[in-house]
Amino acid sequence: MEPTTTSDPAPAHAGDQSREQWSSKIGFVLAAAGSAIGLGNIWRFPYVTGENGGAAFVIVYLACIAFICLPYLLAELALGRRSQKNPVGAIKAVTGRTPWMLVGGLGILTGLFILSYYGVIAGWTFGYIFKNVVSPDTAFADFIATPGLVLPLFALFLGSTAAIVQGGVEDGIERAAKVLMPILLVLMLLVIVRGVTLEGASAGLSFYLNPDFSKIGSGAIVAALGQAFFSLSLGMGAMVTYGSYLPEKENLLSAGGYVALFDTGIALLAGLMIFPAVFALDGNPQAGPTLVFDVLPGLFQQMPLGTSVGMLFFLLLSVAALTSTVSLMEVVVSYCMDERHWSRSKSVAVVTGGAFAFGFPAALSQGISPTLTDMTWLVGESGVLGATDFLGIMDTIWGNISLALGALLLCVFAGWVWGVADAAAEIRSGAGAFAPGAAQVWGMFIKYVCPLVILVVLLDAFQVI
Ligand code: TRP
C-alpha cells in the first residue's frame, strides 16, 4: 500500500480520480430526495392510501420506512460510495466477476423499464398543466386515449430528462434539483392551505389521520412495503449510483436520514393536499389511479382560484416526476459509461431511444390500441397480479416484483457476501456516531429482518402463502 500524505485512515477506493461528484452534501440530499420524491409520493401514495383505508395504512407505511427501508437504504449508499460505481460495477468491485453481477444487471434493466412507462405517466401530468385551461371538460380516460397528445408529451418529457442527464452530475442533476425541489415544497404548501380551509375539509383530515386498524389486512401490508420501496427509489441500485458520487467524508447516516425524511414528509403532505379537498367537495377517496387526474381537477373547478391552483398542482407534479426520471436514466447511463466506456452523450442517446421504444406500447395501452389495452390474450383473465394493460403489467413486473426481488438479493449480497463488517466500516467513515453497537443492530436488520420481511411479502404477493 502506498504511504498516504494525510492521517486520514480512509480505505482505498476502487474509483478513479476523474469520477464526477456532488459539489456538497446538500446537493446530494436534494438530488437523492429529488429521485425519491416523484409520482410515487404525490400520485401513487394518496390513491394507495385511499384504497387501503387511510390513517391505519399510513402507520404501517411509516413502520416499513423506518424498519425496512432505512436500513436497506444505508446498504445501497454504502455499496455505491465504497465502489464509486454503477450497480453492476459496484458488485464487481466488491466480489470480482461472480454471478452476483446479474443482480446489478437486473437493476439496470429495471431502471430502463420503469423509466419507459413512468415517462408516459409523467407526460400526462405535463399535459394536465394546460388541459384544465384549454379543455377542462375532457375526461381523463379520453385524454390518455388520444395519441396526438400522449405521444408528443411522452417524447417531450423524455427529452427534458435527457437534457438534464446530459448536463452531468453536478451541473445537470444537482443544479436542477437545487432549484426544483424548493419550488415543489412551496407549491405544495400553497395547495394545502387552499384545501384545508375549504368547508367540510375536516372529514378528510379524520380519514387521513384517525386510524382504524380493522382495515389492515395482509394486502395492505404488501401494498405499504411496495409503496415504501418505490417511493424511496430502492431495489434497483439508484441509491448505489447516487451514493457513488458521494465523497468519503460525508456522513451516510445523516444523508440517508434526510432523504428518507424528505421523501416521507412530502408523501404525508401529498395526502394532506388531497384528502381534505376530496372530502370537502364530495369526491371518492377510493377512486384509485385516477384520484389525482380525474377527481382533483373536478374539485379544482369548484374552488375559488381553481384554474390557477390546478395549473400549479400539475406543474409541481411534473417537476417532481422530472427529478425522478433523471435518476432512473442516470443509473442506466452510469452503467453504459463505467462498464461499456461510452461517452455520456452516447449513453444518454441510446438510453433515451431504448426508453422511448418500450414506453411507446405503454403509451398506446390506455385505450389507443385494443391489443395493448386488454392483454388477456397473453396473460389470461386475471392478468399479472391483476394488471391486464401493457402499462399496468410493466408496473407490476418492474415497479413491484423486480424492485422487491432486487432489494431481497441486494440485502443478501450486502449482509452475507460483502459482509456487514465491511459495509458497516464504510458507513462509519464520515459517520462517527455509527458506533459498534449501532452497527451490530444494523447488521441484524440487513442479514435477517429485511430479507425475511421482503421474502414474506413477495411470497404473499404471489399468493404462495
Ligand atoms: N421514487 C420515485 C417516485 O416516488 C420513482 C423512482 C425514481 C424510482 N427512481 C427510482 C423507483 C428507482 C424505484 C427505483 O416517484
Boltz pocket constraint, residues with backbone or C-beta under 6 A from the ligand:
constraints:
  - pocket:
      binder: B
      contacts: [[A, 35], [A, 36], [A, 37], [A, 38], [A, 39], [A, 40], [A, 41], [A, 114], [A, 229], [A, 230], [A, 231], [A, 232], [A, 233], [A, 234], [A, 235], [A, 236], [A, 238], [A, 324], [A, 325], [A, 327], [A, 328], [A, 403]]
      max_distance: 6.0
